[in-house]
Amino acid sequence: MVTQTYSGNDFMSETTPQLHIRDLQKTYGDNKVLRGLNVDIQAGEKIAIIGPSGSGKSTLLRILMTLEAPNGGRVMVDGESVWTMNANGQEKKADEAHMRRMRSKLGMVFQHFFLFPHLSVRQNLTLAPKLVNNVSGTVADDTALELLQMVGMEAKADAFPAQLSGGQKQRVAIARALAMQPEIMLFDEVTSALDPELVHEVLSVLRTLAKKSDMTMLLVTHEMNFAREIADRVLFFDGGVILEEGPPSQIFTQPKEPRTQEFLKTVLEA
């Protein structure tokens, strides 16, 4: 089956999306956070996810990262189910080994950094590659320094998180996620916990990564101008579904849905 998606202002066709989500559902008690969400994302796409609080944006990323289990639906990465596996010709719930393998395809950066306070910046970047991917100490150190240079933090390689500003911590968190060499990067409102004057530091790193990397990126963000600049496609979430999607040129200038129009008017005026 051939699927279609936006890339910039044009359609492109691909036979197998890198990320395939169908009828995804998530509830917390009586609260239905995701209500049958559907989307296909192609390799290399830069996706901005916008929408009001509580619309399911962050929940989607947490399900993709296997931090939350869905109540229904299917998530597939590279044509393989994340939450189920094939055993003797039958589909069953995925075991930990399968989940770990699928999880290794993705990296995530959170709002609140989650750096290890007792480890230096360099050690924060090298710990997981050495323990999880069996990377040698020399290779892990070399990669860490390359990534720190990319995010402008090489001078702080031997500093500890307590010695860093919020913007510096978030840049280290981005480098740490990249150190695991994921195929897909997830960013969950990574500037929302920062003082306004520090936001530009992180957006600059993300802007460079989006423009120079062929990595697939999903960014939950309230930075509308940034989303307009870097995204191939924008997804507007509301009420646990994708209410509208399209290239930034359409979503930000001629949104079709009244709810999208209302949201953007409120956010842009603020």
VEXVEXKE-838526 format. One record per residue (C-alpha): residue number from 1; chain; x, y, z. Coordinates in steps of 0.05 Angstrom, whole numbers, plus 5000, padded with zeros to 4 digits. Layout:
N
<site i="NUM" ch="A" xx="X" yy="Y" zz="Z"/>
...
//
This chain:
270
<site i="1" ch="A" xx="5000" yy="5000" zz="5000"/>
<site i="2" ch="A" xx="5026" yy="5068" zz="4981"/>
<site i="3" ch="A" xx="5018" yy="5123" zz="5033"/>
<site i="4" ch="A" xx="5023" yy="5198" zz="5020"/>
<site i="5" ch="A" xx="5051" yy="5252" zz="5064"/>
<site i="6" ch="A" xx="5075" yy="5323" zz="5060"/>
<site i="7" ch="A" xx="5147" yy="5342" zz="5051"/>
<site i="8" ch="A" xx="5152" yy="5417" zz="5051"/>
<site i="9" ch="A" xx="5099" yy="5440" zz="5002"/>
<site i="10" ch="A" xx="5097" yy="5377" zz="4960"/>
<site i="11" ch="A" xx="5069" yy="5308" zz="4968"/>
<site i="12" ch="A" xx="5115" yy="5249" zz="4966"/>
<site i="13" ch="A" xx="5097" yy="5175" zz="4963"/>
<site i="14" ch="A" xx="5130" yy="5120" zz="5003"/>
<site i="15" ch="A" xx="5112" yy="5047" zz="5010"/>
<site i="16" ch="A" xx="5132" yy="5039" zz="5083"/>
<site i="17" ch="A" xx="5130" yy="5096" zz="5133"/>
<site i="18" ch="A" xx="5184" yy="5095" zz="5185"/>
<site i="19" ch="A" xx="5131" yy="5108" zz="5238"/>
<site i="20" ch="A" xx="5061" yy="5079" zz="5229"/>
<site i="21" ch="A" xx="5007" yy="5093" zz="5281"/>
<site i="22" ch="A" xx="4935" yy="5067" zz="5276"/>
<site i="23" ch="A" xx="4876" yy="5075" zz="5323"/>
<site i="24" ch="A" xx="4922" yy="5092" zz="5382"/>
<site i="25" ch="A" xx="4884" yy="5098" zz="5447"/>
<site i="26" ch="A" xx="4904" yy="5117" zz="5518"/>
<site i="27" ch="A" xx="4860" yy="5127" zz="5578"/>
<site i="28" ch="A" xx="4874" yy="5145" zz="5651"/>
<site i="29" ch="A" xx="4812" yy="5124" zz="5689"/>
<site i="30" ch="A" xx="4755" yy="5160" zz="5655"/>
<site i="31" ch="A" xx="4801" yy="5209" zz="5620"/>
<site i="32" ch="A" xx="4809" yy="5190" zz="5546"/>
<site i="33" ch="A" xx="4875" yy="5223" zz="5527"/>
<site i="34" ch="A" xx="4884" yy="5191" zz="5458"/>
<site i="35" ch="A" xx="4821" yy="5173" zz="5420"/>
<site i="36" ch="A" xx="4841" yy="5131" zz="5359"/>
<site i="37" ch="A" xx="4900" yy="5172" zz="5334"/>
<site i="38" ch="A" xx="4926" yy="5157" zz="5264"/>
<site i="39" ch="A" xx="4989" yy="5182" zz="5230"/>
<site i="40" ch="A" xx="5045" yy="5159" zz="5184"/>
<site i="41" ch="A" xx="5114" yy="5192" zz="5186"/>
<site i="42" ch="A" xx="5168" yy="5181" zz="5134"/>
<site i="43" ch="A" xx="5242" yy="5174" zz="5149"/>
<site i="44" ch="A" xx="5275" yy="5242" zz="5154"/>
<site i="45" ch="A" xx="5212" yy="5282" zz="5165"/>
<site i="46" ch="A" xx="5212" yy="5339" zz="5214"/>
<site i="47" ch="A" xx="5145" yy="5340" zz="5249"/>
<site i="48" ch="A" xx="5120" yy="5396" zz="5294"/>
<site i="49" ch="A" xx="5064" yy="5375" zz="5341"/>
<site i="50" ch="A" xx="5022" yy="5432" zz="5368"/>
<site i="51" ch="A" xx="4957" yy="5439" zz="5406"/>
<site i="52" ch="A" xx="4927" yy="5456" zz="5474"/>
<site i="53" ch="A" xx="4951" yy="5425" zz="5539"/>
<site i="54" ch="A" xx="4919" yy="5358" zz="5552"/>
<site i="55" ch="A" xx="4908" yy="5342" zz="5479"/>
<site i="56" ch="A" xx="4953" yy="5281" zz="5480"/>
<site i="57" ch="A" xx="5017" yy="5308" zz="5450"/>
<site i="58" ch="A" xx="5065" yy="5287" zz="5505"/>
<site i="59" ch="A" xx="5027" yy="5222" zz="5516"/>
<site i="60" ch="A" xx="5041" yy="5202" zz="5444"/>
<site i="61" ch="A" xx="5116" yy="5212" zz="5453"/>
<site i="62" ch="A" xx="5116" yy="5173" zz="5518"/>
<site i="63" ch="A" xx="5080" yy="5115" zz="5484"/>
<site i="64" ch="A" xx="5130" yy="5116" zz="5427"/>
<site i="65" ch="A" xx="5187" yy="5114" zz="5477"/>
<site i="66" ch="A" xx="5152" yy="5056" zz="5514"/>
<site i="67" ch="A" xx="5146" yy="5096" zz="5577"/>
<site i="68" ch="A" xx="5070" yy="5089" zz="5575"/>
<site i="69" ch="A" xx="5030" yy="5030" zz="5548"/>
<site i="70" ch="A" xx="4972" yy="5044" zz="5501"/>
<site i="71" ch="A" xx="4902" yy="5017" zz="5515"/>
<site i="72" ch="A" xx="4891" yy="5000" zz="5443"/>
<site i="73" ch="A" xx="4917" yy="5009" zz="5372"/>
<site i="74" ch="A" xx="4982" yy="4995" zz="5338"/>
<site i="75" ch="A" xx="5050" yy="5029" zz="5335"/>
<site i="76" ch="A" xx="5101" yy="5005" zz="5284"/>
<site i="77" ch="A" xx="5173" yy="5029" zz="5273"/>
<site i="78" ch="A" xx="5208" yy="5007" zz="5210"/>
<site i="79" ch="A" xx="5150" yy="4960" zz="5194"/>
<site i="80" ch="A" xx="5155" yy="4924" zz="5262"/>
<site i="81" ch="A" xx="5104" yy="4928" zz="5319"/>
<site i="82" ch="A" xx="5130" yy="4961" zz="5382"/>
<site i="83" ch="A" xx="5081" yy="4933" zz="5433"/>
<site i="84" ch="A" xx="5070" yy="4864" zz="5404"/>
<site i="85" ch="A" xx="5115" yy="4810" zz="5375"/>
<site i="86" ch="A" xx="5108" yy="4747" zz="5333"/>
<site i="87" ch="A" xx="5120" yy="4681" zz="5369"/>
<site i="88" ch="A" xx="5110" yy="4616" zz="5332"/>
<site i="89" ch="A" xx="5065" yy="4649" zz="5281"/>
<site i="90" ch="A" xx="5021" yy="4683" zz="5332"/>
<site i="91" ch="A" xx="5020" yy="4755" zz="5356"/>
<site i="92" ch="A" xx="5030" yy="4765" zz="5430"/>
<site i="93" ch="A" xx="5050" yy="4819" zz="5479"/>
<site i="94" ch="A" xx="5122" yy="4841" zz="5469"/>
<site i="95" ch="A" xx="5173" yy="4816" zz="5519"/>
<site i="96" ch="A" xx="5227" yy="4860" zz="5550"/>
<site i="97" ch="A" xx="5280" yy="4841" zz="5499"/>
<site i="98" ch="A" xx="5235" yy="4861" zz="5441"/>
<site i="99" ch="A" xx="5216" yy="4926" zz="5476"/>
<site i="100" ch="A" xx="5288" yy="4943" zz="5490"/>
<site i="101" ch="A" xx="5307" yy="4932" zz="5417"/>
<site i="102" ch="A" xx="5250" yy="4975" zz="5392"/>
<site i="103" ch="A" xx="5265" yy="5028" zz="5444"/>
<site i="104" ch="A" xx="5337" yy="5033" zz="5419"/>
<site i="105" ch="A" xx="5311" yy="5062" zz="5353"/>
<site i="106" ch="A" xx="5286" yy="5124" zz="5389"/>
<site i="107" ch="A" xx="5315" yy="5179" zz="5432"/>
<site i="108" ch="A" xx="5277" yy="5228" zz="5475"/>
<site i="109" ch="A" xx="5292" yy="5296" zz="5506"/>
<site i="110" ch="A" xx="5245" yy="5318" zz="5562"/>
<site i="111" ch="A" xx="5225" yy="5385" zz="5591"/>
<site i="112" ch="A" xx="5266" yy="5377" zz="5654"/>
<site i="113" ch="A" xx="5334" yy="5351" zz="5630"/>
<site i="114" ch="A" xx="5340" yy="5290" zz="5677"/>
<site i="115" ch="A" xx="5416" yy="5292" zz="5677"/>
<site i="116" ch="A" xx="5451" yy="5250" zz="5729"/>
<site i="117" ch="A" xx="5474" yy="5302" zz="5781"/>
<site i="118" ch="A" xx="5532" yy="5260" zz="5807"/>
<site i="119" ch="A" xx="5563" yy="5251" zz="5737"/>
<site i="120" ch="A" xx="5601" yy="5302" zz="5696"/>
<site i="121" ch="A" xx="5574" yy="5326" zz="5630"/>
<site i="122" ch="A" xx="5620" yy="5279" zz="5593"/>
<site i="123" ch="A" xx="5600" yy="5220" zz="5637"/>
<site i="124" ch="A" xx="5526" yy="5235" zz="5626"/>
<site i="125" ch="A" xx="5539" yy="5225" zz="5552"/>
<site i="126" ch="A" xx="5582" yy="5163" zz="5556"/>
<site i="127" ch="A" xx="5546" yy="5121" zz="5609"/>
<site i="128" ch="A" xx="5489" yy="5092" zz="5566"/>
<site i="129" ch="A" xx="5530" yy="5079" zz="5503"/>
<site i="130" ch="A" xx="5580" yy="5039" zz="5545"/>
<site i="131" ch="A" xx="5529" yy="5001" zz="5586"/>
<site i="132" ch="A" xx="5474" yy="4990" zz="5535"/>
<site i="133" ch="A" xx="5510" yy="4990" zz="5468"/>
<site i="134" ch="A" xx="5576" yy="4961" zz="5492"/>
<site i="135" ch="A" xx="5614" yy="5019" zz="5462"/>
<site i="136" ch="A" xx="5687" yy="5024" zz="5484"/>
<site i="137" ch="A" xx="5707" yy="5079" zz="5531"/>
<site i="138" ch="A" xx="5751" yy="5112" zz="5479"/>
<site i="139" ch="A" xx="5697" yy="5113" zz="5425"/>
<site i="140" ch="A" xx="5645" yy="5137" zz="5475"/>
<site i="141" ch="A" xx="5690" yy="5194" zz="5497"/>
<site i="142" ch="A" xx="5706" yy="5215" zz="5426"/>
<site i="143" ch="A" xx="5632" yy="5214" zz="5407"/>
<site i="144" ch="A" xx="5613" yy="5253" zz="5469"/>
<site i="145" ch="A" xx="5663" yy="5308" zz="5454"/>
<site i="146" ch="A" xx="5639" yy="5312" zz="5381"/>
<site i="147" ch="A" xx="5567" yy="5319" zz="5404"/>
<site i="148" ch="A" xx="5585" yy="5370" zz="5458"/>
<site i="149" ch="A" xx="5620" yy="5411" zz="5406"/>
<site i="150" ch="A" xx="5559" yy="5408" zz="5362"/>
<site i="151" ch="A" xx="5515" yy="5436" zz="5417"/>
<site i="152" ch="A" xx="5567" yy="5487" zz="5439"/>
<site i="153" ch="A" xx="5583" yy="5453" zz="5506"/>
<site i="154" ch="A" xx="5652" yy="5423" zz="5495"/>
<site i="155" ch="A" xx="5682" yy="5473" zz="5545"/>
<site i="156" ch="A" xx="5636" yy="5444" zz="5599"/>
<site i="157" ch="A" xx="5654" yy="5371" zz="5588"/>
<site i="158" ch="A" xx="5681" yy="5362" zz="5658"/>
<site i="159" ch="A" xx="5630" yy="5406" zz="5693"/>
<site i="160" ch="A" xx="5573" yy="5378" zz="5734"/>
<site i="161" ch="A" xx="5499" yy="5393" zz="5721"/>
<site i="162" ch="A" xx="5493" yy="5438" zz="5783"/>
<site i="163" ch="A" xx="5544" yy="5484" zz="5750"/>
<site i="164" ch="A" xx="5503" yy="5494" zz="5687"/>
<site i="165" ch="A" xx="5446" yy="5540" zz="5668"/>
<site i="166" ch="A" xx="5379" yy="5512" zz="5646"/>
<site i="167" ch="A" xx="5396" yy="5523" zz="5573"/>
<site i="168" ch="A" xx="5463" yy="5489" zz="5581"/>
<site i="169" ch="A" xx="5431" yy="5429" zz="5615"/>
<site i="170" ch="A" xx="5381" yy="5421" zz="5559"/>
<site i="171" ch="A" xx="5436" yy="5424" zz="5506"/>
<site i="172" ch="A" xx="5473" yy="5370" zz="5544"/>
<site i="173" ch="A" xx="5408" yy="5329" zz="5547"/>
<site i="174" ch="A" xx="5401" yy="5335" zz="5471"/>
<site i="175" ch="A" xx="5473" yy="5312" zz="5462"/>
<site i="176" ch="A" xx="5462" yy="5254" zz="5510"/>
<site i="177" ch="A" xx="5402" yy="5229" zz="5470"/>
<site i="178" ch="A" xx="5441" yy="5234" zz="5405"/>
<site i="179" ch="A" xx="5498" yy="5194" zz="5435"/>
<site i="180" ch="A" xx="5454" yy="5132" zz="5431"/>
<site i="181" ch="A" xx="5449" yy="5142" zz="5355"/>
<site i="182" ch="A" xx="5373" yy="5136" zz="5350"/>
<site i="183" ch="A" xx="5336" yy="5135" zz="5283"/>
<site i="184" ch="A" xx="5280" yy="5179" zz="5310"/>
<site i="185" ch="A" xx="5287" yy="5236" zz="5360"/>
<site i="186" ch="A" xx="5229" yy="5259" zz="5404"/>
<site i="187" ch="A" xx="5229" yy="5328" zz="5436"/>
<site i="188" ch="A" xx="5177" yy="5342" zz="5489"/>
<site i="189" ch="A" xx="5169" yy="5417" zz="5498"/>
<site i="190" ch="A" xx="5243" yy="5422" zz="5512"/>
<site i="191" ch="A" xx="5242" yy="5498" zz="5521"/>
<site i="192" ch="A" xx="5181" yy="5503" zz="5566"/>
<site i="193" ch="A" xx="5221" yy="5498" zz="5631"/>
<site i="194" ch="A" xx="5272" yy="5551" zz="5611"/>
<site i="195" ch="A" xx="5276" yy="5624" zz="5625"/>
<site i="196" ch="A" xx="5257" yy="5664" zz="5563"/>
<site i="197" ch="A" xx="5328" yy="5690" zz="5551"/>
<site i="198" ch="A" xx="5354" yy="5618" zz="5549"/>
<site i="199" ch="A" xx="5303" yy="5591" zz="5499"/>
<site i="200" ch="A" xx="5343" yy="5615" zz="5439"/>
<site i="201" ch="A" xx="5403" yy="5572" zz="5460"/>
<site i="202" ch="A" xx="5363" yy="5508" zz="5454"/>
<site i="203" ch="A" xx="5324" yy="5528" zz="5392"/>
<site i="204" ch="A" xx="5389" yy="5544" zz="5357"/>
<site i="205" ch="A" xx="5414" yy="5473" zz="5369"/>
<site i="206" ch="A" xx="5348" yy="5443" zz="5346"/>
<site i="207" ch="A" xx="5348" yy="5487" zz="5285"/>
<site i="208" ch="A" xx="5418" yy="5464" zz="5265"/>
<site i="209" ch="A" xx="5399" yy="5391" zz="5278"/>
<site i="210" ch="A" xx="5336" yy="5397" zz="5236"/>
<site i="211" ch="A" xx="5372" yy="5430" zz="5177"/>
<site i="212" ch="A" xx="5435" yy="5388" zz="5176"/>
<site i="213" ch="A" xx="5411" yy="5319" zz="5198"/>
<site i="214" ch="A" xx="5370" yy="5268" zz="5160"/>
<site i="215" ch="A" xx="5344" yy="5242" zz="5226"/>
<site i="216" ch="A" xx="5269" yy="5237" zz="5236"/>
<site i="217" ch="A" xx="5246" yy="5288" zz="5288"/>
<site i="218" ch="A" xx="5181" yy="5297" zz="5326"/>
<site i="219" ch="A" xx="5177" yy="5361" zz="5366"/>
<site i="220" ch="A" xx="5121" yy="5379" zz="5414"/>
<site i="221" ch="A" xx="5127" yy="5454" zz="5419"/>
<site i="222" ch="A" xx="5092" yy="5519" zz="5435"/>
<site i="223" ch="A" xx="5144" yy="5558" zz="5396"/>
<site i="224" ch="A" xx="5101" yy="5572" zz="5334"/>
<site i="225" ch="A" xx="5152" yy="5612" zz="5295"/>
<site i="226" ch="A" xx="5203" yy="5557" zz="5306"/>
<site i="227" ch="A" xx="5153" yy="5504" zz="5283"/>
<site i="228" ch="A" xx="5138" yy="5544" zz="5221"/>
<site i="229" ch="A" xx="5212" yy="5549" zz="5205"/>
<site i="230" ch="A" xx="5237" yy="5478" zz="5214"/>
<site i="231" ch="A" xx="5177" yy="5432" zz="5203"/>
<site i="232" ch="A" xx="5161" yy="5393" zz="5140"/>
<site i="233" ch="A" xx="5092" yy="5380" zz="5169"/>
<site i="234" ch="A" xx="5052" yy="5406" zz="5228"/>
<site i="235" ch="A" xx="5003" yy="5363" zz="5267"/>
<site i="236" ch="A" xx="4949" yy="5399" zz="5307"/>
<site i="237" ch="A" xx="4924" yy="5358" zz="5365"/>
<site i="238" ch="A" xx="4858" yy="5370" zz="5399"/>
<site i="239" ch="A" xx="4816" yy="5323" zz="5442"/>
<site i="240" ch="A" xx="4863" yy="5264" zz="5433"/>
<site i="241" ch="A" xx="4863" yy="5263" zz="5357"/>
<site i="242" ch="A" xx="4900" yy="5298" zz="5300"/>
<site i="243" ch="A" xx="4847" yy="5348" zz="5281"/>
<site i="244" ch="A" xx="4887" yy="5379" zz="5224"/>
<site i="245" ch="A" xx="4955" yy="5368" zz="5191"/>
<site i="246" ch="A" xx="4993" yy="5398" zz="5134"/>
<site i="247" ch="A" xx="5055" yy="5439" zz="5115"/>
<site i="248" ch="A" xx="5069" yy="5500" zz="5157"/>
<site i="249" ch="A" xx="5050" yy="5546" zz="5099"/>
<site i="250" ch="A" xx="4979" yy="5519" zz="5104"/>
<site i="251" ch="A" xx="4971" yy="5508" zz="5179"/>
<site i="252" ch="A" xx="4997" yy="5577" zz="5200"/>
<site i="253" ch="A" xx="4966" yy="5619" zz="5145"/>
<site i="254" ch="A" xx="4903" yy="5582" zz="5121"/>
<site i="255" ch="A" xx="4882" yy="5531" zz="5174"/>
<site i="256" ch="A" xx="4818" yy="5496" zz="5153"/>
<site i="257" ch="A" xx="4789" yy="5476" zz="5221"/>
<site i="258" ch="A" xx="4756" yy="5529" zz="5265"/>
<site i="259" ch="A" xx="4789" yy="5499" zz="5326"/>
<site i="260" ch="A" xx="4858" yy="5505" zz="5294"/>
<site i="261" ch="A" xx="4843" yy="5578" zz="5276"/>
<site i="262" ch="A" xx="4821" yy="5592" zz="5348"/>
<site i="263" ch="A" xx="4882" yy="5560" zz="5379"/>
<site i="264" ch="A" xx="4932" yy="5595" zz="5334"/>
<site i="265" ch="A" xx="4898" yy="5662" zz="5343"/>
<site i="266" ch="A" xx="4902" yy="5655" zz="5419"/>
<site i="267" ch="A" xx="4974" yy="5630" zz="5419"/>
<site i="268" ch="A" xx="5001" yy="5680" zz="5369"/>
<site i="269" ch="A" xx="4967" yy="5739" zz="5403"/>
<site i="270" ch="A" xx="4996" yy="5717" zz="5470"/>
//
